[in-house]
Amino acid sequence: MPASTFSATPPTAYARRDGAGGRYRLARQCGLPGGAGEVNNALIWAALEAGALGAKLTGAGSGGSVFALARPGCEEELVEALRAAASEAGLEHARVWRAHVDRDGLQTETAD
């Protein structure tokens, strides 16, 4: 989605659902223009519109990475939405990674 199509205020439904409004205001108060930057905002909103449980700028400085948490079973839809948003924003070298949680945790063995 082009940066020019975003409003200065996040939609109320998003702010109620996951606190995105508070994070957006905090980023603006910290001096980040447009919150986390227009391209980062485009990716964040694309993730939320695709049904992500949450999405946020991550890393140091004013951007480069966005983290989004998918609903179980909806991972592929979120990946495709992020790829489409990145392409539309002109990010031809953007990558989307799917992280997985290891439900078994650390395994230890004793040496005999």
DSSP file (Angstrom, degrees, kcal/mol; ACC not computed):
  #  RESIDUE AA STRUCTURE BP1 BP2  ACC     N-H-->O    O-->H-N    N-H-->O    O-->H-N    TCO  KAPPA ALPHA  PHI   PSI    X-CA   Y-CA   Z-CA
    1    1 A M              0   0    0      0, 0.0    45,-0.1     0, 0.0     5,-0.1   0.000 360.0 360.0 360.0 129.9    0.0    0.0    0.0
    2    2 A P    >   -     0   0    0      0, 0.0     3,-1.9     0, 0.0     4,-0.2  -0.278 360.0-121.8 -60.8 145.1    1.5    3.4   -0.9
    3    3 A A  G >  S+     0   0    0      1,-0.3     3,-1.6     2,-0.2    86,-0.0   0.819 107.9  66.6 -57.8 -32.6    2.6    5.5    2.1
    4    4 A S  G 3  S+     0   0    0      1,-0.3    -1,-0.3     0, 0.0    34,-0.0   0.636  90.0  65.0 -67.9 -12.9    0.3    8.3    1.0
    5    5 A T  G <  S+     0   0    0     -3,-1.9     2,-0.3     2,-0.1    -1,-0.3   0.482  81.9  96.9 -89.2  -1.1   -2.8    6.2    1.7
    6    6 A F    <   -     0   0    0     -3,-1.6     2,-0.1    -4,-0.2    36,-0.0  -0.695  68.5-135.6 -91.5 139.5   -2.2    6.0    5.4
    7    7 A S        -     0   0    0     -2,-0.3    -2,-0.1     2,-0.2    -1,-0.0  -0.465  20.4-118.0 -84.6 163.9   -3.9    8.3    7.9
    8    8 A A  S    S+     0   0    0     -2,-0.1    -1,-0.1     1,-0.1    -2,-0.0   0.719 100.9  58.7 -73.9 -20.5   -2.0   10.0   10.7
    9    9 A T  S    S-     0   0    0     16,-0.0    -2,-0.2    15,-0.0     3,-0.1  -0.938  88.7-123.7-113.9 128.4   -4.2    8.2   13.3
   10   10 A P        -     0   0    0      0, 0.0    -2,-0.1     0, 0.0     5,-0.1  -0.350  43.2 -86.9 -66.7 150.1   -4.4    4.4   13.4
   11   11 A P    >>  -     0   0    0      0, 0.0     4,-1.9     0, 0.0     3,-0.6  -0.277  33.3-126.2 -57.4 139.5   -7.9    2.9   13.1
   12   12 A T  H 3> S+     0   0    0      1,-0.2     4,-2.6     2,-0.2     5,-0.2   0.851 107.2  60.4 -57.5 -38.0   -9.7    2.7   16.4
   13   13 A A  H 3> S+     0   0    0      1,-0.2     4,-2.2     2,-0.2    -1,-0.2   0.896 106.6  46.2 -60.1 -39.9  -10.4   -1.0   16.0
   14   14 A Y  H <> S+     0   0    0     -3,-0.6     4,-2.4     2,-0.2     6,-0.9   0.917 110.9  52.2 -67.7 -41.9   -6.7   -1.8   15.8
   15   15 A A  H  X S+     0   0    0     -4,-1.9     4,-1.4     1,-0.2    -2,-0.2   0.901 114.1  43.5 -62.1 -40.0   -5.9    0.4   18.8
   16   16 A R  H  < S+     0   0    0     -4,-2.6    -1,-0.2    -5,-0.2    -2,-0.2   0.896 113.5  52.1 -69.7 -39.8   -8.6   -1.4   20.9
   17   17 A R  H  < S-     0   0    0     -4,-2.2    -2,-0.2    -5,-0.2    -3,-0.2   0.916 133.8  -4.9 -67.8 -45.8   -7.5   -4.9   19.7
   18   18 A D  H  < S-     0   0    0     -4,-2.4    -3,-0.2    -5,-0.1    -1,-0.2   0.286  92.9-101.5-140.5  14.5   -3.8   -4.8   20.4
   19   19 A G    >X  +     0   0    0     -4,-1.4     4,-1.7    -5,-0.4     3,-0.5   0.683  69.7 142.9  75.7  15.9   -2.7   -1.5   21.6
   20   20 A A  H 3>  +     0   0    0     -6,-0.9     4,-2.5     1,-0.2    -5,-0.2   0.847  67.0  60.6 -59.9 -33.5   -1.2   -0.4   18.3
   21   21 A G  H 3> S+     0   0    0      1,-0.2     4,-2.5     2,-0.2    -1,-0.2   0.906 103.8  48.7 -61.5 -41.8   -2.4    3.1   18.9
   22   22 A G  H <> S+     0   0    0     -3,-0.5     4,-2.3     2,-0.2    -1,-0.2   0.905 112.4  47.5 -64.8 -42.5   -0.3    3.5   22.0
   23   23 A R  H  X S+     0   0    0     -4,-1.7     4,-2.3     2,-0.2    -1,-0.2   0.889 111.6  51.8 -65.6 -38.5    2.8    2.1   20.3
   24   24 A Y  H  X S+     0   0    0     -4,-2.5     4,-2.0     2,-0.2    -2,-0.2   0.939 111.4  46.1 -63.0 -47.7    2.2    4.5   17.3
   25   25 A R  H  X S+     0   0    0     -4,-2.5     4,-2.4     1,-0.2    -2,-0.2   0.901 111.2  52.9 -63.0 -40.8    1.9    7.5   19.6
   26   26 A L  H  X S+     0   0    0     -4,-2.3     4,-1.5     1,-0.2    -1,-0.2   0.919 108.2  50.3 -60.8 -44.2    5.0    6.5   21.6
   27   27 A A  H  <>S+     0   0    0     -4,-2.3     5,-2.1     1,-0.2    -1,-0.2   0.904 111.1  49.0 -61.3 -41.3    7.1    6.2   18.4
   28   28 A R  H ><5S+     0   0    0     -4,-2.0     3,-1.6     1,-0.2    -1,-0.2   0.901 108.5  52.9 -65.6 -39.9    5.9    9.7   17.3
   29   29 A Q  H 3<5S+     0   0    0     -4,-2.4    -1,-0.2     1,-0.3    -2,-0.2   0.793 103.2  58.9 -65.5 -27.1    6.8   11.1   20.7
   30   30 A C  T 3<5S-     0   0    0     -4,-1.5    -1,-0.3    -5,-0.2    -2,-0.2   0.439 125.2-103.2 -81.1   0.7   10.3    9.6   20.3
   31   31 A G  T < 5S+     0   0    0     -3,-1.6    -3,-0.2     1,-0.3    -2,-0.1   0.603  72.5 144.3  91.6  11.7   10.7   11.7   17.1
   32   32 A L    > < -     0   0    0     -5,-2.1     3,-1.7     1,-0.0    -1,-0.3  -0.766  52.9-124.7 -84.6 112.0   10.2    8.9   14.5
   33   33 A P  T 3> S+     0   0    0      0, 0.0     4,-0.5     0, 0.0     5,-0.1  -0.295  91.8   7.7 -60.3 134.2    8.4   10.7   11.7
   34   34 A G  T 34 S-     0   0    0      2,-0.1     2,-1.0     3,-0.1     3,-0.3   0.768 124.6 -80.9  68.3  24.3    5.2    8.9   10.8
   35   35 A G  T <4 S-     0   0    0     -3,-1.7     3,-0.1     1,-0.2    -1,-0.1  -0.745 115.4  -0.4  84.1-107.0    5.5    6.7   13.8
   36   36 A A  T  4 S-     0   0    0     -2,-1.0     4,-0.2     1,-0.3    -1,-0.2   0.284 125.1 -75.8 -99.1   8.9    8.0    4.0   12.7
   37   37 A G     X  -     0   0    0     -4,-0.5     4,-3.0    -3,-0.3    -1,-0.3   0.047  47.0 -91.6 102.1 143.8    8.4    5.4    9.2
   38   38 A E  H  > S+     0   0    0      1,-0.2     4,-2.2     2,-0.2     5,-0.1   0.867 123.5  47.0 -61.3 -40.7    5.9    5.1    6.3
   39   39 A V  H  > S+     0   0    0      2,-0.2     4,-2.0     1,-0.2    -1,-0.2   0.931 114.3  47.4 -69.1 -43.1    7.3    1.9    4.8
   40   40 A N  H  > S+     0   0    0     -4,-0.2     4,-2.7     1,-0.2    -2,-0.2   0.923 111.9  51.4 -60.8 -42.7    7.4    0.2    8.2
   41   41 A N  H  X S+     0   0    0     -4,-3.0     4,-3.0     1,-0.2     5,-0.3   0.897 106.3  54.8 -60.4 -39.6    3.9    1.4    8.9
   42   42 A A  H  X S+     0   0    0     -4,-2.2     4,-2.0    -5,-0.2    -1,-0.2   0.911 111.4  44.3 -60.2 -42.1    2.8    0.0    5.6
   43   43 A L  H  X S+     0   0    0     -4,-2.0     4,-2.2     2,-0.2    -2,-0.2   0.902 113.6  50.2 -69.5 -40.8    4.1   -3.4    6.5
   44   44 A I  H  X S+     0   0    0     -4,-2.7     4,-2.3     2,-0.2    -2,-0.2   0.946 113.7  44.4 -61.9 -48.8    2.7   -3.2   10.1
   45   45 A W  H  X S+     0   0    0     -4,-3.0     4,-2.8     1,-0.2     5,-0.2   0.871 110.8  54.6 -66.7 -35.9   -0.8   -2.3    8.8
   46   46 A A  H  X S+     0   0    0     -4,-2.0     4,-1.4    -5,-0.3    -1,-0.2   0.915 109.6  48.0 -62.2 -41.5   -0.6   -5.0    6.1
   47   47 A A  H  <>S+     0   0    0     -4,-2.2     5,-2.5     2,-0.2    -2,-0.2   0.932 113.3  46.6 -64.3 -45.8    0.1   -7.6    8.7
   48   48 A L  H ><5S+     0   0    0     -4,-2.3     3,-1.5     1,-0.2    -2,-0.2   0.906 111.6  50.9 -63.8 -41.4   -2.7   -6.4   11.0
   49   49 A E  H 3<5S+     0   0    0     -4,-2.8    -1,-0.2     1,-0.3    -2,-0.2   0.781 105.2  57.9 -66.9 -25.5   -5.2   -6.2    8.1
   50   50 A A  T 3<5S-     0   0    0     -4,-1.4    -1,-0.3    -5,-0.2    -2,-0.2   0.401 129.9 -95.5 -84.0   3.2   -4.2   -9.8    7.2
   51   51 A G  T < 5 +     0   0    0     -3,-1.5    20,-0.2     1,-0.2    -3,-0.2   0.591  65.1 164.0  98.0  11.5   -5.2  -10.9   10.7
   52   52 A A      < -     0   0    0     -5,-2.5    18,-0.2    -6,-0.2    -1,-0.2  -0.307  42.8-132.8 -60.1 146.1   -1.9  -10.8   12.6
   53   53 A L  S    S-     0   0    0     16,-3.0     2,-0.3     1,-0.3    -1,-0.1   0.754  84.2 -22.4 -69.7 -24.2   -2.3  -10.9   16.3
   54   54 A G  E     -A   69   0A   0     15,-0.8    15,-2.5    -7,-0.1     2,-0.3  -0.937  58.6-160.2-175.7 160.3    0.2   -8.0   16.4
   55   55 A A  E     +A   68   0A   0     -2,-0.3     2,-0.3    13,-0.2    13,-0.2  -0.980  15.5 171.4-153.7 144.4    2.9   -6.4   14.4
   56   56 A K  E     -A   67   0A   0     11,-2.7    11,-3.1    -2,-0.3     2,-0.2  -0.998  37.3-104.6-156.3 148.3    5.8   -4.1   15.4
   57   57 A L  E     -A   66   0A   0     -2,-0.3     2,-0.3     9,-0.2     9,-0.2  -0.519  44.2-171.0 -65.5 140.3    8.9   -2.4   14.2
   58   58 A T  E     +A   65   0A   0      7,-2.4     7,-0.7    -2,-0.2     2,-0.2  -0.961  34.8  43.4-136.4 157.0   12.0   -4.2   15.7
   59   59 A G  S    S-     0   0    0     -2,-0.3     2,-0.2     5,-0.1     5,-0.1  -0.491  87.9 -48.5 104.9-177.3   15.6   -3.4   15.8
   60   60 A A  S >  S+     0   0    0     -2,-0.2     3,-0.7     3,-0.1     2,-0.1  -0.574  99.1   9.0 -93.2 155.8   17.7   -0.3   16.4
   61   61 A G  T 3  S-     0   0    0     -2,-0.2     3,-0.1     1,-0.2     0, 0.0  -0.393 117.0 -35.9  77.0-153.4   17.1    3.1   14.8
   62   62 A S  T 3  S-     0   0    0      1,-0.2     2,-0.3    -2,-0.1    -1,-0.2   0.011 103.7 -66.2-103.5  29.5   14.1    3.8   12.7
   63   63 A G    <   +     0   0    0     -3,-0.7    -1,-0.2     1,-0.1    -3,-0.1  -0.737  53.0 153.8 136.1-173.9   13.6    0.6   11.0
   64   64 A G  S    S+     0   0    0     -2,-0.3     2,-0.4     1,-0.1    -5,-0.1  -0.046  79.8  58.3 129.3 -29.3   14.5   -2.2    8.7
   65   65 A S  E     -A   58   0A   0     -7,-0.7    -7,-2.4     2,-0.0     2,-0.4  -0.991  53.8-169.1-136.1 141.2   12.6   -5.0   10.3
   66   66 A V  E     -A   57   0A   0     -2,-0.4     2,-0.5    -9,-0.2    -9,-0.2  -0.996  10.2-155.7-125.9 133.6    9.0   -5.7   11.2
   67   67 A F  E     -A   56   0A   0    -11,-3.1   -11,-2.7    -2,-0.4     2,-0.4  -0.924  14.0-178.2-108.3 132.0    7.9   -8.6   13.4
   68   68 A A  E     -A   55   0A   0     -2,-0.5     2,-0.6   -13,-0.2   -13,-0.2  -0.993  19.4-143.0-132.5 140.5    4.4  -10.0   13.1
   69   69 A L  E     -A   54   0A   0    -15,-2.5   -16,-3.0    -2,-0.4   -15,-0.8  -0.904  20.9-149.5-105.8 117.3    2.7  -12.7   15.1
   70   70 A A        -     0   0    0     -2,-0.6     5,-0.1   -18,-0.2   -18,-0.1  -0.510  19.3-110.4 -85.5 150.3    0.3  -14.9   13.0
   71   71 A R    >   -     0   0    0    -20,-0.2     3,-2.5    -2,-0.2     4,-0.2  -0.549  53.5 -86.6 -69.0 143.9   -2.8  -16.6   14.2
   72   72 A P  T 3  S+     0   0    0      0, 0.0    -1,-0.1     0, 0.0     0, 0.0  -0.310 117.5  16.5 -54.9 131.3   -2.2  -20.4   14.3
   73   73 A G  T 3  S+     0   0    0     -3,-0.1     3,-0.1     1,-0.0     4,-0.1   0.317 111.3  81.1  88.0  -8.0   -3.1  -21.8   10.9
   74   74 A C    <>  +     0   0    0     -3,-2.5     4,-1.7     1,-0.1    -3,-0.2   0.147  53.2 111.5-113.8  17.6   -2.9  -18.4    9.2
   75   75 A E  H  > S+     0   0    0      1,-0.2     4,-2.4     2,-0.2     5,-0.2   0.902  75.6  50.4 -61.2 -44.5    0.8  -18.2    8.7
   76   76 A E  H  > S+     0   0    0      1,-0.2     4,-2.5     2,-0.2    -1,-0.2   0.882 108.0  53.0 -66.0 -37.8    0.9  -18.5    4.9
   77   77 A E  H  > S+     0   0    0      2,-0.2     4,-2.2     1,-0.2    -1,-0.2   0.901 111.0  47.9 -62.2 -40.0   -1.8  -15.7    4.5
   78   78 A L  H  X S+     0   0    0     -4,-1.7     4,-2.4     2,-0.2    -2,-0.2   0.919 110.3  51.3 -67.0 -43.6    0.3  -13.4    6.6
   79   79 A V  H  X S+     0   0    0     -4,-2.4     4,-2.4     1,-0.2    -2,-0.2   0.933 112.2  46.7 -58.1 -46.9    3.5  -14.2    4.7
   80   80 A E  H  X S+     0   0    0     -4,-2.5     4,-2.4     1,-0.2    -1,-0.2   0.887 110.9  51.7 -65.3 -39.1    1.8  -13.5    1.4
   81   81 A A  H  X S+     0   0    0     -4,-2.2     4,-2.4     2,-0.2    -1,-0.2   0.903 111.4  47.5 -64.1 -40.5    0.3  -10.2    2.7
   82   82 A L  H  X S+     0   0    0     -4,-2.4     4,-2.5     2,-0.2    -2,-0.2   0.899 111.5  50.2 -68.0 -39.9    3.7   -9.1    3.8
   83   83 A R  H  X S+     0   0    0     -4,-2.4     4,-2.4    -5,-0.2    -2,-0.2   0.921 112.2  47.8 -62.5 -43.0    5.3  -10.0    0.5
   84   84 A A  H  X S+     0   0    0     -4,-2.4     4,-2.6     2,-0.2    -2,-0.2   0.915 112.5  48.3 -64.6 -43.1    2.7   -8.1   -1.4
   85   85 A A  H  X S+     0   0    0     -4,-2.4     4,-1.7     2,-0.2    -2,-0.2   0.898 111.8  49.8 -65.0 -40.3    3.0   -5.0    0.8
   86   86 A A  H  <>S+     0   0    0     -4,-2.5     5,-2.8     2,-0.2     4,-0.2   0.918 112.3  47.5 -63.8 -43.1    6.8   -5.1    0.5
   87   87 A S  H ><5S+     0   0    0     -4,-2.4     3,-1.5     1,-0.2    -2,-0.2   0.921 111.0  50.7 -63.3 -44.3    6.5   -5.4   -3.3
   88   88 A E  H 3<5S+     0   0    0     -4,-2.6    -1,-0.2     1,-0.3    -2,-0.2   0.814 108.0  53.8 -64.1 -30.3    3.9   -2.6   -3.5
   89   89 A A  T 3<5S-     0   0    0     -4,-1.7    -1,-0.3    -5,-0.2    -2,-0.2   0.441 121.0-109.3 -83.3   0.3    6.3   -0.4   -1.4
   90   90 A G  T < 5S+     0   0    0     -3,-1.5     2,-1.6    -4,-0.2    -3,-0.2   0.680  70.5 144.6  82.3  17.8    9.1   -1.0   -3.8
   91   91 A L    > < +     0   0    0     -5,-2.8     3,-1.5     1,-0.2    -1,-0.2  -0.595  15.1 167.6 -89.7  76.9   11.1   -3.2   -1.5
   92   92 A E  T 3  S+     0   0    0     -2,-1.6    -1,-0.2     1,-0.3    -5,-0.1   0.715  74.9  45.2 -67.4 -20.8   12.4   -5.5   -4.2
   93   93 A H  T 3  S+     0   0    0     -3,-0.2    -1,-0.3    -7,-0.1    -2,-0.1   0.300  83.7 127.7-104.8   9.4   15.0   -7.1   -1.9
   94   94 A A    <   -     0   0    0     -3,-1.5     2,-0.4   -11,-0.1    -7,-0.0  -0.324  42.0-157.7 -66.7 147.8   12.7   -7.6    1.1
   95   95 A R        -     0   0    0      2,-0.0     2,-0.5    -9,-0.0    -2,-0.1  -0.956   8.6-152.4-126.6 146.8   12.6  -11.0    2.7
   96   96 A V        -     0   0    0     -2,-0.4     2,-0.4     2,-0.0   -17,-0.0  -0.983  14.9-167.1-118.5 123.5    9.9  -12.6    4.8
   97   97 A W        -     0   0    0     -2,-0.5     2,-0.7   -18,-0.0    -2,-0.0  -0.878  14.3-143.2-110.3 143.0   11.0  -15.4    7.2
   98   98 A R        -     0   0    0     -2,-0.4     2,-0.3     2,-0.0    -2,-0.0  -0.919  18.4-160.2-103.5 113.1    8.7  -17.7    9.1
   99   99 A A        -     0   0    0     -2,-0.7     2,-0.4     2,-0.0    -2,-0.0  -0.666   4.6-153.3 -89.7 148.5   10.0  -18.4   12.6
  100  100 A H        -     0   0    0     -2,-0.3     2,-0.5     2,-0.0    -2,-0.0  -0.954  12.2-128.9-123.7 142.5    8.8  -21.5   14.4
  101  101 A V        -     0   0    0     -2,-0.4     2,-0.9     2,-0.0     3,-0.1  -0.788  20.1-133.6 -89.7 127.4    8.6  -22.1   18.1
  102  102 A D    >   -     0   0    0     -2,-0.5     3,-0.5     1,-0.2     4,-0.0  -0.722  18.9-169.2 -80.8 107.6   10.2  -25.3   19.3
  103  103 A R  T 3  S+     0   0    0     -2,-0.9    -1,-0.2     1,-0.2    -2,-0.0   0.646  79.3  60.9 -75.9 -14.9    7.6  -26.7   21.6
  104  104 A D  T 3  S-     0   0    0      1,-0.2    -1,-0.2    -3,-0.1    -2,-0.1   0.750  89.1-161.7 -83.5 -23.8   10.0  -29.4   23.0
  105  105 A G    <   -     0   0    0     -3,-0.5     2,-0.2     2,-0.1    -1,-0.2  -0.259  46.5 -10.4  73.5-165.7   12.4  -26.9   24.5
  106  106 A L        -     0   0    0     -4,-0.0     2,-0.4     1,-0.0     0, 0.0  -0.478  64.0-154.9 -71.0 132.2   16.0  -27.8   25.4
  107  107 A Q        -     0   0    0     -2,-0.2     2,-0.3     2,-0.0    -2,-0.1  -0.921  10.6-168.7-108.4 132.9   16.8  -31.5   25.4
  108  108 A T        -     0   0    0     -2,-0.4     2,-0.3     2,-0.0    -2,-0.0  -0.909   4.8-168.9-120.9 151.0   19.6  -32.8   27.6
  109  109 A E        -     0   0    0     -2,-0.3     2,-0.4     0, 0.0    -2,-0.0  -0.976  19.6-127.8-133.5 148.3   21.4  -36.2   27.7
  110  110 A T        -     0   0    0     -2,-0.3     2,-0.4     2,-0.0    -2,-0.0  -0.787  23.2-125.2 -96.1 141.9   23.8  -37.6   30.2
  111  111 A A              0   0    0     -2,-0.4    -1,-0.0     1,-0.1     0, 0.0  -0.720 360.0 360.0 -84.7 129.8   27.0  -39.0   29.0
  112  112 A D              0   0    0     -2,-0.4    -1,-0.1     0, 0.0    -2,-0.0   0.417 360.0 360.0 -99.5 360.0   27.6  -42.7   30.1
